[in-house]
């Protein structure tokens, strides 16, 4: 699987929010820490321009998304383990 496919699969499982899908795709595809930092700065600067209510919704989605990470990692671990046993 290519990096693009892996990132796409991961992001699609991580969130259904279009803005966060775009953010995470760009962030995970970034080549350097500097590039990732800039992507993060721009994203959160744009969030700050939203109403307080919209900002709260973004923060809630961000938290929910990060709570999904352990579940996704366990699923990936099981898939890798299954492939190793099949080999």
Buried (B, 14 or more C-beta within 10 A) or exposed (E): EEEEEEBBEBBEEBBEBEEBBEBBBBBBBBEEEEEBEEBBEEBEEEBEEEEEEEBEBBEEBBEEBEEEEEEEEEEBEEEEEEEEEEE
